[in-house]
Amino acid sequence: MWKIADESGIPSIVINYPSGWGMELKHGALISGEWYMPGAPPKILSDSYIYSTSPSPEEKPLAFLGEEKLDLSKLPALKYRLSVKASKIAGSKWLYRDFTEEELTVFIEFYAISISGEKYDAVLFVQNNSAHTVKVGEWSNWLTCVFETSAGSVKGMFRAKLEELSEDGKSVRIKLTEIFAAEKWAYPETLCRELVEKGILPDASLEKMVEEDKAYLNYPILLDYAKNARALLKLLAYTSSRLKWRLCFLHYHIFDSLNHGYLGYLYKGLPAYTEEKYEKALEVMELGWKIADRFVGEILEKFCDEDTLVVVVSDHGCLPSWKMISLRKILVEAGLLEYKWDDNLKRYRVVLEKTLAYPYYEPSYIWVNLKGREAGGVVEPSKYEDIRDEVLSVLKSTKDPETNTCPFELAVRREEDPYIGGKPQAETVGDILYYLKPSYQFWDGEVSILDSETMGKEEMEGPVIWRAKKIFGTHAYYTPGARLGDFTVNGIFLMKGPGVAEGLELKEPIRLTDIAPTVAHLMGLRKPKKCDGRVLYEALK
């Protein structure tokens, strides 16, 4: 949509939209948000610290490097160095790599100098042939540093405040702000530095506590999302003035996070159901609904009028789930998937040269390890259908010993899938598509379990189906429209504005692919070429 608008010279702002990342616009801006995007570093690379020649346990040390003669100092300049570790990059998913093992350190040097000639009374930073002088109690201008990583360099920016400086220059105490990423997380890239300098980031990291936040002190997740909402409102206000955008695409993740953590406890058919857990979960969910309601309300009040088209949509709902199922174990027992113990990992690692079918969880696909297509392919093309038949047979014959029923709602060849089968994009999905019945899930709080490259000993030696350690709300594995009691995986869709019918409730669910063509139609733009959705004429005047 934003690309089509861009073609017509309509500026868009796209915030925290993973599917649109990496696309440059001539008339708008893309800004990564709370999620890590490929190639986009964390907005904050390192926390704020105080550095001292005599550091307390909470402070970092300053190293004295010696004296130098500088024209700007009437006494010998005393050179100091501090080291900053990029603690926010280490272990992050920047570029989908894990930097936990990297020692990402940058050295920042400055001088204690004498302007008066009587004592040391300032510090001096020299960067890019520019001198930055800072006296006690003052903040510097914005300074820069560069972290060199195995995935490329990351430019950081920060300010420094001189807290203390003794007359002999030998006792120094200096505070650095957080080190902010000055590039690669917004396009046009000049926005990165601009937003940092304005103190505006598209996440909760810079937001201070306000009075209303006291209601969320027992729930850090709610506090983060309340701050996140305020930060996004500031970002919208600034970019509205700065970029004059006419289209805004904004992703706010609060409901997904709350549903995963608390929705399961609201289901009274849950085996582990208790009134106490229900009341606690309901309290959290209601507070979250209020945060989101206020957020949407402020957007409507500050950025919309009667001529504004407003669409509020979620990409899914959520179902309570409490039963784990090991698709890997099912395929291993059928002789379709092979693992070998790895002493270094203390886990089983997949043996591709002996694997006939390989499972994926999100999305729910199974791939035939086909020779000529897969890097480690072993299945001859002539055996492709035989392996698919065997996989389907194994899935459909799986039984939950507790209920004696199959945990799979549907398992089909990709071309037979009722939702995407036969469409051009079916060529890009797995060879087998499967859907779970409500109450079943694939992960128990550990995201690593979704990666089939390895398999834990407990899973290998355990049953195929077992009660989950954690209760979740889950959405990724079910057929569209799946329900459990009052819960559904269907999302919400609200629309108001010019050309939209008033007070109408649609009788049938829409498809997410219908939204872009409908918005394009209402704005007088062409339909996106690769979108197979339709215009929702029944929702229009």
N, C-alpha and C positions, 0 to 999 in steps of 0.2 A: 504493500500500500504506500509506504513512504517513498519507495522508488518511483512509483507512478506519479505521486504528487510532485516529486522532485522534477520529473520530466516537464511538468506544467508550471514550474517555477514556484510551487507552493512549499514554503519552509515547514519542516517537521522537526519535532524533538522526540527522540526515541531513547527511553531510559530503562535500563535493566531488562532488556529484551534479548535473551540468549540467541534466539533464532535469527536475529538481524545483525549480529555482531560482525564487524569487519567490513561492512558495506559503507562506502563513503558517499556523502550527499553533497551536492553543489549548494543547496539552499537551506540545509538544516544541520542537525547535530545528532550524533549517537554517543551515549554516555553509558558505560558499564556501571552496574550498581553493586548490590550486595553479593552477587554471584561472581565467581571467577570466570573470566572469558579467555579463550585461547589468545596468548600474546599480550594480555592485559595484566600487568602486575597489580598487587594490592595497592590501594590508594595510599596507605601508610606503610612505609617500609620498616620503620623502627620507632619505638616509643620515645617519649621525651625523657631526658635524664639530666642530672646535674653532674658536672665533672669538676674535680678538685685536686689540688696538689696534696691535700690531706683529707682524703675521702672518708666519709662516714660509711657504715655498712650499706646505706641506701644509695650512695653516690658512686660514680665511676672515677678511676684515676686519670690524672693528667701526667704526661711524661715531659720532663724538661730535656731539650735537645741541645742547648748551648746558647752562646751569644753570637749576634751578628750585627754588623753596622748597617743601619738603614737611614736614608735621608729624612724620613718622617719622624725619627726619634732622636732627641737630643742626648739621650743616654743609650748605652749599648742595648739593642733590642734583644729580649729574652724569648727564645723560640720554644713553643709548647706543641705537643701533639696529643690528640685524643682519638680513640678508635671507636667506631660505631659499627655494631653488628646489625645486619638487616634481619632482625628477629621476626618480622612479619612476612618475609619472603620464605624463610626456612620453614619447610613443612607445608607450604601452601600449594595450591594446585595451579600455580601460574604456568601457563603453557602446557597444562596437564602433566607437568613433571613434579617429582617430589624432590625438594631441595634440602631435605632434612640433613643430609650428609655434607652439604656444602658449608664451608666457613665463609660466609659472605660478610666481609669486613672492609670498611673504608676508613682511611686515616685523614683526619682534618687537622690542619696546622694553622697556628696563629702566633702573633707576637705580643708580648707585653711591651709597651712603648712609653716614652716620656715626651709629652707635648710641651710641658712647662720648662723642662730641664732641671727641675728641682726634685721630682719624684716620678715614679711610674703611675700614670693616671689614665691609661686607656689600653685597649687591645686592638690589634690590627689584623684583619683578614685580607689576604691578597688573592684575588681570583680573576682570571681572564684579563690580566693587566689593569684591573681596577682595585683600588684600595678602599676598604670598609673599616672605618674607625668607630669603636664603641667605647663609651665611658661607663663608669659604674652606674647601675640603675637603668641603663639604656638598652634598647633592643636594636639589633643590626637590621639592615635591609635584608632582603631574601638572598641567601647564599645557596650554592649548589655543590653536589658531590656526585660521583658515579660509582655504582656497584657493578663489578664485572662478574657475570655468572656464566655457567655453561650454556645457557640459553640466550646469551647476548647481554648487552649492557643495559642498565636501568639508571636513568638520571633522577637524582633526588634533589629536593629543595627544603631549606630550613631557615630558621632565624636563631640568633644567639643573643642572650642577655648576660651582660657582665654583672654578676652578683657581688663579688668582692675582688679587690686587688690591693695588696699591701704596698706601702710606699717603696719598698725595695724590689717589688715585682716578683718575689719568690713565693708568695702565697696568692693563689688564684682560684676563684670559684666561678664557673660559668655554666649557664643553663642553655640547653638546646631544646627547641621544640621537637615535635615528632619530625621524622624525615618523611616527607611526602613524595610520592611518585610524581614527577613533573612531565610525564609523557605516557603514551600508549594505552590510556584507559578512557580517552574521549577523542572524538573526531568532529570538527577539526582539532588537531592536537594542541593548538594554542589554548584551547579551553581548559586543559589540565592545569596549567600554571595559573590561568586566570581565576578558575574556581578556587584553587588552593589559596591564592592571595586574598580572595573575598571571604575565606572561611566557610565555604559551601562545598560539602561533599554529598554524594547521593546515597549515603548510608548513615548509620547512627553514630559513627566514630567521633564526631566533633560536637555532638549535641550535649548540652548540660541538663541536669535535672531541673524540672519545674514542679510546681505545687501538685499538679494533677498526677505526676509520676509516683507519688507516695502510695497510690492504690496498687501499684505493680511491684512493690519492693520484694514481695515474696515470690515473684515470678519473673526472673531475669529475661525470659523470652518476650514477655509482654512489654517490659521496660525498653528492650531493644527496638521493638516494632513501633512503640509510641514515639521514640526518638527518631526512628527511621522516617515516620510519617512527617514529622516536623521538618526534617532535613529535605525531604522531597518537595514539600511545599515551598521552602526557601529556594530550592533549585528551580522549580517551575516559575516562581516570581522573577528571579534574576534572568533566566533565559527568555522569558516572555518579553521582558523589557529589552534585553540585549539582542535577541535573534528574531523577535516578532513572529514566532512560530504560529501557524494556523492549524496544524495537526499535532496532537500529542498522543504518543503511545507509551503507556506507563504500566509496568509490572510491579505489583506489591504482593509479597509472598506470605503474608501473615496466616491466611487460612490453611494453606498447605502444611505449614509448620505446626499449627495448633491441632489440625486434624490428625496428623501422624502421631502426635504425642498424647492426645487426650480423648479423641472422639470414641475410641474403642470402649472406654469406661462408661459411655452414655447408653450403651446397648444393654437392655435388661435381660437379654438372653445370653449374655456373656457368662461362661462357666465360672469365672472369677468375679462376677458382679457383686458389689456391696453398695449399700446406700451411701456410706462414707466416701468411697471412691467416686461414686456418681456425683455427689454434691460438690466435691472438690473440682472435678473435671468440668462440671457445668459452670462453676464460678469463673474458671479460667476462660472457657469458651465465651461466656457472656461479656467478660471484660474485653476480650479480643474483638467481639462483634462491635462493641461500643467504640473501640479505637478506630476500626475500619469505617464505621458509620460516620464518625466525626471527620475522618480524613476525606472521605468522598464528599461530605457536606461542605467542607472548606474549599475543595476544588470547584464545586458547583457555584459557591458564593463568590469566589475570587476570580475565576477564570471563565465563567460561562454566563450567557444571557439567553433570551428567548430564541436567538438565531443560532445557538450552538447545538450541534449534534453530539449527544453524550451516549456512549455505549459502555456498560459495565458487564463484564463477562468473566467467567472462570473457565479454565480449560478442563476441569473435571470436578467431581464431588469426591466422596470417600465412603468406604465401608469398614465396619469393625472387623478385625481379623485377629485370630489367636492360635492358629494351627500352622506350624512350619512344615514345608514339604521340600525334600531334597531331590530336585530334578537330576542332579549329578548322580546321586546314588541309584536312581532308577535306571539311568543309562549305563552306569558301571555294572550293575547286576545283570543287565541284558547283554553285556559284552560289546556295547557300542562305543563306550568311552573308557579310556585307559589312563591310569595315573601310576606314578612311581614315587616312593618316599624320597624326600630330599633332606639329607642330614643338616645342611646349612640353613634351610628355611624352617626346618622342623614341621614341614607340611608336605602333603602329596603334590607333585607337579604333573601336569598333563603330559602324556606321551603322544604327540600328534601322529607319529608314524604308525601307531597302533590304534588310532581313534577313527571311528567311522562316522560319528555324529557328535557335534559340539553344541552345548546349550548356551543360550543367552537369556538373561532375565528381564532386562529393561531396554528395549521392548522384548516381548515374550516370543522369541524365535528359537528354532533349532536348525543348525546348518549341517548339511551333509559335507563331510570332509572330502570334497570332490577334486580328483586329480585334474590338473590343468586350470583350475580356478582358484583353489586355495594354495597358499605358500607351501603347506605341508600335506597337500592332498594325497590320499591313498585310494580313494574309491574310484574305480573305473566308471566312466560315463555309462557303460552298459549295465552297471549295477545300481545306478542312481535311484531308480524307482523301487528297486528291491529294498534299499536301505530306508527310503521314505516309508514304505509299507511297514517295515519292521518297527520303525520309530512310532508310527501311529498305533500299531498293535500294542506296543509296550505301554504307551500312555493310557490308552483306553482300557487296558486290563489292570491298571493300578487300582488298588483298593485301600481305603482308609479302614484299618482294623476296628476302629471305634464305631463306625457307622456302616461298614461293609458297602460303601458307595465309592464311585470314582471321583477323585478331587478335581478332575478336569471337566469344565463345562463344555469345552469344544476343542478339538485338535484336528487340523485340516492341512492339506497341501496349500501352498500359498496361492495358487491360481483358483482354488475353490473357496477361499476365505470370503464370507458374505459381506465383509466390510471393505476390503480393498482388492479382493481377487479379481483378476481379469483387467485391472487398470494398469496403465503404463508403469506406475511406481511399484507395482508388485514385483517387478524384476529386481528391485533393490532391497527387498526384505528377505527374511529367512526362508529356507526350503519348507519348513513346517511352522505353522503358527498355532499357538495354543492359548487357551484362556482358562483361568482357574474358577472354581465355584467360590461364592462368597464364604468368608471365614478363613480361607487359606492365604498364606503369604510366603515370601521367599527370604525375607531378611528379618533379623531379630535385634536390630539396633546397630549391627556392624555392617557398614557399607561394603567392606572388603568381601563379604560373603557373596556379593553379586558378581564377582569376578571368578570365572570358572577356570582360569589358568592354574589355580591351586585349590586344594581342598584340605580342610582340617582333619586331624585324626578322629576327633569326636564325631564329625559328620560321617566319615568313612565307616566307622565301626558302629554307628548308631542306626536307629530305624529310619525308614523312608519318611514317615510322618510322625510328628511329635508336638506336644503343647509348647507354644512359644514362651520364652522367658519374659518377654515384654509384650504388653498389649498395644496394638497399633490401630491406626486408621490407615487403610491401604487403598490404592486406586489403579495401579499400573497394569494389573494382570487380569482384569475382568472384561466381559463383553459390554458394549455400550448399553446403557439402561439397566445394568445389573442392580438388584436391590437386596437389602437385608433388613426386614422390619421397616422402619421409617427412613432408613438411610439408602442413598443412591449414589452411583458414580456419576450421574448426570451433573453438569455444572449449572450455573445460573446465567441468564441473559436478560438484561434490562436495556431499553433504548428509548430515548426521548429526543425531540427536536424537530426541526422543519421537515415536513414530509412524512413524519412518523404518526401512525394512528394513536389516538389518545385512549387510555383506559382499557386497552385490549390485552387479553391474556391468550397466548397461543395455545391451541389445543394439542398440538403435537410437538415433540422435541425438535429443535433445529440441529443442524450439523455445524461444527465450528467453521468448516470451510465455506459456509453460507455468509459469514459476517463480512469478510472483505469485499465480495461482490456487491453486497447491500450498501455498505458504506460508500464504495466507489460510485454506485448508482446515485445515491443521495447527494454526492458532491459533484456530480457531473463528470467524473473521471472514467476512463476505460476500465474494463474488468481485468484483473491480473491474468496474464496469459497462462500461467501454470496452475491456476486454481480451478478445481472442478466443482466448486460450490455454485449455488444459484442465488439470485436476488430474492429476498423474502418479501415478495409483493403483498402477501397476506398481512404483513405487519405495517404496511404503508397506507397513507391516506389515498 
